[in-house]
Amino acid sequence: MTISKTHIRSAEFLGCSGLIAFALFLQHSEGLAPCPMCILQRYAFIIIGILALVSLPISSKSVFSRMLNWLIILFSGFGAGVALRHTWLEHNPPEIFDCGADLGFVVDTFPLAQALPMIFRGTGDCSVVLWKFAGLSIAEWALVCFIAILIIEIWHLTKRRRIEIS
């Protein structure tokens, strides 16, 4: 059995949807409030899921399909970067705990150029690990998922390129 673009995109959409559903479950049922970095990772998963869904009916050979492929790579790279920084903060918490403003306040109050550094500083609960599964925190699991999406997308892109060349 060959793995087609439809299989990959369906798995990405369902995987991202499941991750967002689980994040919402942890937030609303278990009372785990997301930090600013968690919210950014959620946005990346939502965008990847939407891009995967949009690309399902599009032919693999179209330019739009290739553009969506690169956008998924871009957002999974962004999400991996945020998850990596979040993981680093969990393992190296700041000496002074600063329970700063939430993401909504920061984005609404400050211009984007000032808001982004505030978000990446990890104010609030970004350094606190509240939940683990199999020894990994939520941020570490998100990093694993973003890297998996990156690897799959790059593999799919190079596989498609090899078929076109031959």
KOLLUMLO-565021 format. One record per atom (N, C-alpha, C, CB): residue number from 0; x, y, z. Coordinates in steps of 0.001 Angstrom, whole numbers, plus 500000, padded with zeros to 6 digits. Glycine has a CB too. Layout:
BEGIN
SITE seq      u      v      w
SITE NUM      X      Y      Z
...
# end
This chain:
BEGIN
SITE seq      u      v      w
SITE   0 500837 498820 500000
SITE   0 500000 500000 500000
SITE   0 500880 501242 500000
SITE   0 499049 499999 501211
SITE   1 500609 502150 499115
SITE   1 501352 503404 499087
SITE   1 500618 504448 499923
SITE   1 501543 503901 497630
SITE   2 501402 505338 500480
SITE   2 500817 506418 501281
SITE   2 500604 507607 500367
SITE   2 501732 506800 502502
SITE   3 499359 507983 500196
SITE   3 499026 509074 499288
SITE   3 498922 510396 500045
SITE   3 497713 508776 498553
SITE   4 498814 511459 499263
SITE   4 498615 512786 499842
SITE   4 497335 512813 500665
SITE   4 498566 513863 498740
SITE   5 496306 512144 500198
SITE   5 495027 512106 500913
SITE   5 495180 511462 502281
SITE   5 493978 511350 500096
SITE   6 495949 510360 502354
SITE   6 496199 509706 503645
SITE   6 496932 510651 504594
SITE   6 497015 508411 503447
SITE   7 497959 511318 504083
SITE   7 498771 512217 504909
SITE   7 497927 513384 505413
SITE   7 499986 512742 504110
SITE   8 497207 514029 504509
SITE   8 496410 515199 504888
SITE   8 495267 514824 505836
SITE   8 495847 515879 503638
SITE   9 494653 513674 505600
SITE   9 493583 513221 506498
SITE   9 494141 512964 507897
SITE   9 492910 511938 505943
SITE  10 495288 512310 507963
SITE  10 495919 512041 509258
SITE  10 496316 513339 509952
SITE  10 497151 511141 509079
SITE  11 496835 514298 509190
SITE  11 497208 515588 509787
SITE  11 495972 516320 510316
SITE  11 497946 516470 508752
SITE  12 494912 516342 509529
SITE  12 493688 517017 509968
SITE  12 493120 516347 511216
SITE  12 492637 517017 508841
SITE  13 492985 515018 511182
SITE  13 492428 514311 512328
SITE  13 493335 514423 513555
SITE  13 492201 512845 511978
SITE  14 494649 514343 513332
SITE  14 495592 514478 514438
SITE  14 495525 515854 515084
SITE  14 497002 514208 513955
SITE  15 495541 516903 514273
SITE  15 495460 518272 514808
SITE  15 494115 518502 515493
SITE  15 495666 519311 513680
SITE  16 493042 517987 514917
SITE  16 491721 518129 515534
SITE  16 491684 517421 516885
SITE  16 490625 517566 514605
SITE  17 492258 516231 516937
SITE  17 492310 515482 518195
SITE  17 493145 516185 519253
SITE  17 492864 514097 517952
SITE  18 494268 516769 518834
SITE  18 495115 517497 519788
SITE  18 494407 518718 520347
SITE  18 496422 517919 519123
SITE  19 493702 519456 519492
SITE  19 492962 520628 519946
SITE  19 491818 520200 520867
SITE  19 492418 521430 518740
SITE  20 491128 519132 520506
SITE  20 490034 518633 521353
SITE  20 490572 518219 522721
SITE  20 489316 517436 520674
SITE  21 491723 517551 522750
SITE  21 492311 517132 524020
SITE  21 492767 518340 524839
SITE  21 493492 516185 523772
SITE  22 493328 519350 524161
SITE  22 493737 520571 524860
SITE  22 492529 521257 525495
SITE  22 494449 521537 523891
SITE  23 491429 521307 524758
SITE  23 490204 521906 525302
SITE  23 489645 521078 526457
SITE  23 489146 522047 524202
SITE  24 489752 519751 526361
SITE  24 489343 518883 527462
SITE  24 490174 519176 528712
SITE  24 489481 517401 527061
SITE  25 491498 519250 528546
SITE  25 492358 519540 529696
SITE  25 492049 520911 530291
SITE  25 493831 519468 529289
SITE  26 491726 521862 529432
SITE  26 491430 523207 529911
SITE  26 490091 523270 530649
SITE  26 491424 524183 528745
SITE  27 489051 522740 530036
SITE  27 487711 522913 530593
SITE  27 487312 521834 531598
SITE  27 486713 522939 529484
SITE  28 487784 520610 531432
SITE  28 487397 519539 532349
SITE  28 488385 519355 533492
SITE  28 487259 518243 531594
SITE  29 489667 519537 533205
SITE  29 490697 519329 534220
SITE  29 491180 520622 534857
SITE  29 491863 518607 533619
SITE  30 490754 521763 534307
SITE  30 491108 523055 534886
SITE  30 492525 523518 534627
SITE  30 490893 523006 536327
SITE  31 493175 522993 533592
SITE  31 494536 523417 533262
SITE  31 494471 524613 532322
SITE  31 495347 522253 532618
SITE  32 494738 525787 532840
SITE  32 494681 527006 532031
SITE  32 495905 527073 531116
SITE  32 494605 528269 532938
SITE  33 495703 527379 529839
SITE  33 496841 527447 528916
SITE  33 497647 528741 529114
SITE  33 496348 527351 527459
SITE  34 498949 528617 528971
SITE  34 499826 529785 529034
SITE  34 499904 530404 527627
SITE  34 501263 529392 529566
SITE  35 500513 531574 527480
SITE  35 500614 532187 526146
SITE  35 501276 531285 525105
SITE  35 501388 533475 526242
SITE  36 502287 530532 525506
SITE  36 502953 529649 524541
SITE  36 502059 528474 524149
SITE  36 504272 529129 525121
SITE  37 501258 527988 525085
SITE  37 500298 526927 524762
SITE  37 499300 527420 523718
SITE  37 499553 526454 526037
SITE  38 498864 528650 523880
SITE  38 497897 529221 522942
SITE  38 498507 529348 521550
SITE  38 497411 530595 523436
SITE  39 499761 529791 521478
SITE  39 500429 529887 520169
SITE  39 500558 528514 519519
SITE  39 501822 530530 520318
SITE  40 500860 527490 520312
SITE  40 500948 526137 519768
SITE  40 499582 525657 519287
SITE  40 501510 525170 520822
SITE  41 498542 526007 520004
SITE  41 497186 525649 519558
SITE  41 496879 526300 518215
SITE  41 496133 526075 520611
SITE  42 497216 527590 518085
SITE  42 496981 528272 516808
SITE  42 497724 527568 515683
SITE  42 497419 529747 516889
SITE  43 498956 527156 515924
SITE  43 499717 526459 514880
SITE  43 499032 525152 514499
SITE  43 501160 526184 515351
SITE  44 498565 524377 515486
SITE  44 497863 523120 515182
SITE  44 496567 523389 514426
SITE  44 497563 522341 516479
SITE  45 495842 524435 514805
SITE  45 494592 524769 514111
SITE  45 494869 525131 512658
SITE  45 493868 525934 514821
SITE  46 495879 525960 512428
SITE  46 496213 526376 511060
SITE  46 496669 525177 510230
SITE  46 497313 527463 511075
SITE  47 497506 524315 510806
SITE  47 497954 523118 510085
SITE  47 496758 522239 509735
SITE  47 498981 522319 510929
SITE  48 495851 522042 510686
SITE  48 494658 521233 510433
SITE  48 493790 521808 509329
SITE  48 493845 521103 511695
SITE  49 493607 523125 509341
SITE  49 492810 523777 508294
SITE  49 493492 523646 506942
SITE  49 492582 525261 508630
SITE  50 494804 523871 506890
SITE  50 495536 523736 505628
SITE  50 495459 522304 505096
SITE  50 497004 524150 505816
SITE  51 495548 521331 505990
SITE  51 495447 519926 505573
SITE  51 494061 519635 505013
SITE  51 495753 518982 506756
SITE  52 493035 520152 505665
SITE  52 491664 519938 505196
SITE  52 491432 520610 503848
SITE  52 490660 520466 506223
SITE  53 491913 521836 503706
SITE  53 491739 522572 502439
SITE  53 492451 521852 501294
SITE  53 492279 524021 502571
SITE  54 493590 521233 501581
SITE  54 494370 520600 500509
SITE  54 493838 519227 500098
SITE  54 495807 520463 500942
SITE  55 492909 518655 500855
SITE  55 492402 517315 500519
SITE  55 491855 517198 499097
SITE  55 491321 516930 501489
SITE  56 490967 518079 498642
SITE  56 490415 517901 497289
SITE  56 491313 518425 496165
SITE  56 489086 518585 497204
SITE  57 492433 519010 496494
SITE  57 493291 519629 495479
SITE  57 494280 518606 494935
SITE  57 494047 520847 496066
SITE  58 494477 518614 493639
SITE  58 495412 517691 492992
SITE  58 496826 517910 493516
SITE  58 495378 517865 491462
SITE  59 497544 516808 493717
SITE  59 498921 516876 494205
SITE  59 499844 517600 493239
SITE  59 499449 515487 494461
SITE  60 499479 517649 491980
SITE  60 500358 518230 490966
SITE  60 500174 519736 490811
SITE  60 500120 517558 489640
SITE  61 499187 520323 491482
SITE  61 498929 521752 491308
SITE  61 499910 522597 492121
SITE  61 497489 522084 491712
SITE  62 500078 523817 491677
SITE  62 500954 524762 492367
SITE  62 500364 525103 493739
SITE  62 501154 526051 491519
SITE  63 499051 525191 493836
SITE  63 498383 525497 495095
SITE  63 498654 524404 496129
SITE  63 496872 525660 494874
SITE  64 498684 523152 495683
SITE  64 498975 522033 496575
SITE  64 500395 522150 497128
SITE  64 498795 520690 495837
SITE  65 501329 522523 496272
SITE  65 502712 522711 496711
SITE  65 502820 523873 497705
SITE  65 503628 522964 495498
SITE  66 502068 524941 497436
SITE  66 502073 526089 498335
SITE  66 501527 525687 499710
SITE  66 501240 527248 497737
SITE  67 500452 524904 499725
SITE  67 499896 524435 500992
SITE  67 500893 523535 501722
SITE  67 498576 523684 500753
SITE  68 501624 522726 500964
SITE  68 502665 521872 501529
SITE  68 503704 522719 502272
SITE  68 503342 521038 500418
SITE  69 504160 523785 501624
SITE  69 505158 524671 502234
SITE  69 504581 525445 503413
SITE  69 505704 525646 501195
SITE  70 503309 525814 503347
SITE  70 502687 526502 504482
SITE  70 502583 525583 505698
SITE  70 501293 527017 504094
SITE  71 502264 524321 505463
SITE  71 502215 523360 506573
SITE  71 503611 523203 507176
SITE  71 501668 521979 506092
SITE  72 504630 523147 506329
SITE  72 506008 523078 506825
SITE  72 506342 524326 507638
SITE  72 507004 522919 505652
SITE  73 505951 525478 507142
SITE  73 506217 526738 507833
SITE  73 505557 526776 509214
SITE  73 505728 527914 506989
SITE  74 504272 526441 509283
SITE  74 503570 526508 510563
SITE  74 503979 525396 511520
SITE  74 502082 526450 510333
SITE  75 504359 524236 510996
SITE  75 504858 523200 511900
SITE  75 506245 523576 512416
SITE  75 504902 521827 511188
SITE  76 507039 524261 511590
SITE  76 508332 524772 512064
SITE  76 508141 525843 513127
SITE  76 509150 525337 510894
SITE  77 507184 526747 512903
SITE  77 506866 527777 513894
SITE  77 506406 527124 515200
SITE  77 505772 528738 513355
SITE  78 505479 526179 515090
SITE  78 504975 525486 516284
SITE  78 506076 524744 517008
SITE  78 503869 524515 515908
SITE  79 506974 524110 516260
SITE  79 508094 523400 516882
SITE  79 509005 524381 517615
SITE  79 508896 522614 515823
SITE  80 509220 525545 517026
SITE  80 510048 526556 517679
SITE  80 509443 527028 518990
SITE  80 510254 527738 516757
SITE  81 508138 527280 518990
SITE  81 507453 527699 520213
SITE  81 507487 526570 521241
SITE  81 505989 528113 519911
SITE  82 507222 525333 520805
SITE  82 507230 524191 521717
SITE  82 508630 523947 522277
SITE  82 506721 522933 521001
SITE  83 509655 524163 521457
SITE  83 511032 524004 521934
SITE  83 511351 525044 523008
SITE  83 512030 524123 520761
SITE  84 510966 526296 522757
SITE  84 511180 527358 523750
SITE  84 510381 527065 525016
SITE  84 510782 528741 523172
SITE  85 509165 526585 524873
SITE  85 508321 526249 526015
SITE  85 508955 525122 526831
SITE  85 506909 525843 525546
SITE  86 509446 524100 526136
SITE  86 510115 522988 526801
SITE  86 511351 523475 527550
SITE  86 510501 521906 525783
SITE  87 512106 524370 526918
SITE  87 513304 524920 527566
SITE  87 512913 525654 528844
SITE  87 514063 525875 526604
SITE  88 511839 526445 528798
SITE  88 511384 527156 529995
SITE  88 510941 526189 531094
SITE  88 510233 528101 529641
SITE  89 510343 525070 530716
SITE  89 509937 524084 531715
SITE  89 511145 523468 532417
SITE  89 509099 522987 531063
SITE  90 512203 523241 531654
SITE  90 513406 522621 532229
SITE  90 514336 523640 532882
SITE  90 514163 521864 531154
SITE  91 514207 524909 532512
SITE  91 515031 525979 533059
SITE  91 514132 527142 533478
SITE  91 516095 526444 532024
SITE  92 513348 526953 534535
SITE  92 512408 528012 534922
SITE  92 513160 529271 535354
SITE  92 511485 527527 536061
SITE  93 512561 530438 535115
SITE  93 513207 531676 535543
SITE  93 513298 531736 537068
SITE  93 512440 532899 535004
SITE  94 514327 532420 537559
SITE  94 514521 532518 539005
SITE  94 513405 533315 539668
SITE  94 515869 533159 539314
SITE  95 512928 534337 538983
SITE  95 511849 535157 539515
SITE  95 510584 534800 538757
SITE  95 512171 536684 539398
SITE  96 509597 534286 539488
SITE  96 508330 533928 538851
SITE  96 507539 535194 538605
SITE  96 507518 532928 539722
SITE  97 507215 535436 537361
SITE  97 506481 536643 536982
SITE  97 505151 536223 536392
SITE  97 507290 537513 535969
SITE  98 504099 536419 537126
SITE  98 502775 536069 536620
SITE  98 502240 537266 535853
SITE  98 501802 535656 537779
SITE  99 502667 537396 534627
SITE  99 502342 538550 533805
SITE  99 500938 538480 533236
SITE  99 503334 538679 532687
SITE 100 500663 539415 532350
SITE 100 499344 539511 531720
SITE 100 499111 538337 530780
SITE 100 499204 540837 530956
SITE 101 497833 538027 530547
SITE 101 497519 536930 529640
SITE 101 497682 537365 528180
SITE 101 496091 536425 529889
SITE 102 497631 536391 527277
SITE 102 497888 536622 525859
SITE 102 496921 537650 525260
SITE 102 497787 535309 525092
SITE 103 495651 537560 525582
SITE 103 494663 538490 525031
SITE 103 494976 539939 525388
SITE 103 493273 538130 525530
SITE 104 495316 540174 526639
SITE 104 495654 541533 527072
SITE 104 496900 542043 526357
SITE 104 495867 541573 528591
SITE 105 497927 541210 526262
SITE 105 499184 541620 525631
SITE 105 498959 541973 524166
SITE 105 500239 540506 525752
SITE 106 498232 541124 523430
SITE 106 498011 541353 522004
SITE 106 497109 542569 521771
SITE 106 497394 540107 521356
SITE 107 496100 542745 522625
SITE 107 495187 543883 522468
SITE 107 495823 545212 522870
SITE 107 493936 543655 523291
SITE 108 496744 545190 523811
SITE 108 497301 546411 524366
SITE 108 498533 546909 523621
SITE 108 497642 546195 525798
SITE 109 499379 545988 523188
SITE 109 500662 546375 522601
SITE 109 500690 546094 521105
SITE 109 501808 545639 523294
SITE 110 501501 546872 520352
SITE 110 501696 546537 518943
SITE 110 502405 545183 518839
SITE 110 502515 547649 518214
SITE 111 502238 544523 517704
SITE 111 502770 543174 517517
SITE 111 504271 543103 517787
SITE 111 502481 542695 516107
SITE 112 505014 544123 517391
SITE 112 506467 544126 517592
SITE 112 506827 544087 519077
SITE 112 507091 545363 516938
SITE 113 505992 544648 519932
SITE 113 506246 544602 521373
SITE 113 505594 543382 522018
SITE 113 505736 545879 522041
SITE 114 504471 542918 521463
SITE 114 503740 541798 522056
SITE 114 504484 540478 521899
SITE 114 502363 541685 521429
SITE 115 505084 540236 520722
SITE 115 505764 538951 520496
SITE 115 506886 538684 521493
SITE 115 506324 538908 519094
SITE 116 507791 539641 521759
SITE 116 508813 539353 522776
SITE 116 508222 539057 524154
SITE 116 509768 540520 522884
SITE 117 507123 539731 524503
SITE 117 506481 539469 525795
SITE 117 505940 538047 525862
SITE 117 505350 540472 526043
SITE 118 505355 537598 524758
SITE 118 504796 536244 524708
SITE 118 505908 535209 524853
SITE 118 504021 536019 523388
SITE 119 507026 535422 524160
SITE 119 508105 534434 524168
SITE 119 508936 534468 525446
SITE 119 509006 534654 522981
SITE 120 508765 535494 526268
SITE 120 509454 535520 527555
SITE 120 508903 534447 528468
SITE 120 509324 536894 528214
SITE 121 507698 534022 528199
SITE 121 507118 532950 529005
SITE 121 506523 533436 530311
SITE 121 508155 531916 529293
SITE 122 505846 534558 530286
SITE 122 505205 535043 531502
SITE 122 504052 534122 531873
SITE 122 504707 536494 531322
SITE 123 503619 534221 533080
SITE 123 502530 533373 533532
SITE 123 503026 531999 533915
SITE 123 501471 533260 532464
SITE 124 502321 530965 533497
SITE 124 502621 529600 533915
SITE 124 503417 528811 532886
SITE 124 501350 528878 534214
SITE 125 504129 529455 531992
SITE 125 504828 528729 530928
SITE 125 505914 527786 531450
SITE 125 505443 529711 529966
SITE 126 506463 528061 532617
SITE 126 507541 527216 533125
SITE 126 507040 526123 534067
SITE 126 508565 528067 533837
SITE 127 505754 526127 534375
SITE 127 505187 525141 535297
SITE 127 504616 523966 534508
SITE 127 504088 525783 536187
SITE 128 505022 522754 534875
SITE 128 504507 521540 534242
SITE 128 503359 521028 535102
SITE 128 505631 520446 534076
SITE 129 502148 521061 534539
SITE 129 500962 520654 535289
SITE 129 500459 519260 534907
SITE 129 499862 521660 535076
SITE 130 500936 518718 533800
SITE 130 500416 517444 533314
SITE 130 501510 516731 532537
SITE 130 499155 517652 532431
SITE 131 501628 515433 532745
SITE 131 502601 514618 532001
SITE 131 501944 513312 531585
SITE 131 503878 514341 532858
SITE 132 502413 512803 530453
SITE 132 502013 511480 529989
SITE 132 503268 510795 529462
SITE 132 500886 511561 528883
SITE 133 503534 509599 529934
SITE 133 504720 508833 529537
SITE 133 506001 509640 529754
SITE 133 504611 508408 528064
SITE 134 506008 510440 530808
SITE 134 507202 511197 531163
SITE 134 507399 512499 530403
SITE 134 508378 510355 530956
SITE 135 506498 512820 529474
SITE 135 506631 514053 528699
SITE 135 505510 515029 529042
SITE 135 506625 513747 527193
SITE 136 505867 516312 529079
SITE 136 504881 517359 529344
SITE 136 504079 517653 528076
SITE 136 505574 518648 529859
SITE 137 503083 518515 528212
SITE 137 502268 518898 527058
SITE 137 503138 519562 525992
SITE 137 501124 519848 527489
SITE 138 504043 520443 526412
SITE 138 504919 521128 525452
SITE 138 505835 520139 524742
SITE 138 505758 522203 526161
SITE 139 506330 519145 525475
SITE 139 507200 518139 524853
SITE 139 506420 517277 523869
SITE 139 507851 517253 525926
SITE 140 505184 516925 524198
SITE 140 504351 516169 523259
SITE 140 504033 516998 522024
SITE 140 503050 515718 523937
SITE 141 503779 518293 522228
SITE 141 503523 519174 521087
SITE 141 504748 519231 520187
SITE 141 503139 520593 521564
SITE 142 505934 519308 520787
SITE 142 507178 519322 520009
SITE 142 507313 518041 519188
SITE 142 508399 519489 520940
SITE 143 507023 516908 519799
SITE 143 507072 515623 519082
SITE 143 506107 515645 517891
SITE 143 506720 514445 520039
SITE 144 504905 516151 518110
SITE 144 503896 516186 517034
SITE 144 504304 517139 515913
SITE 144 502527 516606 517598
SITE 145 504814 518323 516263
SITE 145 505257 519264 515233
SITE 145 506420 518686 514420
SITE 145 505673 520600 515875
SITE 146 507357 518030 515086
SITE 146 508497 517427 514373
SITE 146 508009 516299 513476
SITE 146 509562 516895 515374
SITE 147 507048 515511 513943
SITE 147 506488 514435 513114
SITE 147 505841 515010 511856
SITE 147 505454 513610 513916
SITE 148 505080 516090 512011
SITE 148 504453 516719 510848
SITE 148 505523 517243 509897
SITE 148 503511 517867 511286
SITE 149 506556 517872 510434
SITE 149 507654 518372 509596
SITE 149 508307 517252 508802
SITE 149 508703 519073 510456
SITE 150 508623 516157 509476
SITE 150 509278 515023 508807
SITE 150 508382 514450 507718
SITE 150 509638 513924 509827
SITE 151 507111 514253 508031
SITE 151 506172 513695 507050
SITE 151 506034 514623 505845
SITE 151 504792 513457 507697
SITE 152 505903 515920 506096
SITE 152 505747 516879 504994
SITE 152 507000 516939 504114
SITE 152 505435 518276 505549
SITE 153 508159 516959 504733
SITE 153 509406 517001 503949
SITE 153 509577 515701 503177
SITE 153 510636 517245 504871
SITE 154 509253 514568 503804
SITE 154 509319 513285 503101
SITE 154 508368 513288 501910
SITE 154 508979 512120 504057
SITE 155 507143 513767 502125
SITE 155 506153 513803 501044
SITE 155 506606 514724 499915
SITE 155 504789 514262 501580
SITE 156 507178 515852 500270
SITE 156 507653 516805 499275
SITE 156 508793 516210 498450
SITE 156 508111 518101 499954
SITE 157 509746 515562 499106
SITE 157 510868 514961 498366
SITE 157 510421 513744 497572
SITE 157 511994 514566 499326
SITE 158 509470 512980 498105
SITE 158 508932 511827 497367
SITE 158 508244 512295 496087
SITE 158 507938 511024 498250
SITE 159 507474 513353 496202
SITE 159 506769 513896 495037
SITE 159 507773 514422 494015
SITE 159 505794 515022 495462
SITE 160 508819 515071 494479
SITE 160 509829 515623 493581
SITE 160 510571 514498 492844
SITE 160 510827 516499 494371
SITE 161 510874 513381 493547
SITE 161 511540 512249 492908
SITE 161 510675 511640 491814
SITE 161 511891 511188 493943
SITE 162 509367 511576 492061
SITE 162 508454 511008 491057
SITE 162 508397 511923 489835
SITE 162 507026 510807 491652
SITE 163 508381 513228 490039
SITE 163 508324 514181 488927
SITE 163 509590 514148 488093
SITE 163 508092 515589 489449
SITE 164 510756 513948 488733
SITE 164 512029 513943 488017
SITE 164 512155 512702 487140
SITE 164 513201 514014 489004
SITE 165 511726 511551 487646
SITE 165 511885 510306 486868
SITE 165 510895 510148 485768
SITE 165 511785 509133 487754
# end
